[in-house]
Amino acid sequence: MPSKSIVAGVGIPMIAVGALMAWLWAPAEGVYQNQIELVGSTIGILGIVFFISGLFYSKEPVMH
């Protein structure tokens, strides 16, 4: 069963913040545009990682 707190509480907000940084804030900056794009993209990618790991998280160990 997926962890809704990881998916909705961490993954989705990180994706949203990373996208806003990379697409809205970075073009407005002149000097630090590349660094803001890098940080925004990194936050977005980590948000996707947390989102996917939240989908596969289970409290019970899987025994085969």
N, C-alpha and C positions, 0 to 999 in steps of 0.2 A: 504494500500500500504506500503510495507516495506521501511525502511529508509536505503538507500544505503550508506549514510555517516557513520551511526553507524556500519553497517555490514562490509563494506570494509575499513573504516577508523580506526575503533577501534577493532572490534571483530577478524578479520583475522590476523592483525599484533600481537595482544596479544597472539593468539593461536600459531603463528609461533615463537615468542620470548620465550614463555613458553616451547615449545617443544625443541627448540635449547638449552635452559638452562638445561633442565632435561636430555636430551640425549647426548649432545655433551660436555657441559662445566663441568657438575657434575662429570663424570668419570675421567676427567683430574685432578681434585682437590683431594687432599689427606685428609686434615684435615676437610674441610668444605663441604664434599660431600653431606651429609644428608641435610644440611641447603639449599644448592643450589638446590637440587632436590625438596625440599619442596616449595621453592619460585617459581621455574620454573613451578611446577605442579599447584600451586595456581594461577599464572598468566594465565596459559592455561585454567584452569577451569573458571576463571573470563572472559576470552576471549570468551569461549563458551556461558556463560550467556549473555554477550553483543551481541553476534551474534544472539542468539535466540530472545532476546528482541528487536533487530533491525528488525527482521522479523515481529514481531507483532506490531510494533510502527505505530501509525497513528495520523495525526495532527487533524483530526476531531473526536469528541467523538462519540462513538457508542451508539445510542439510540434504545431501544427495545420497 
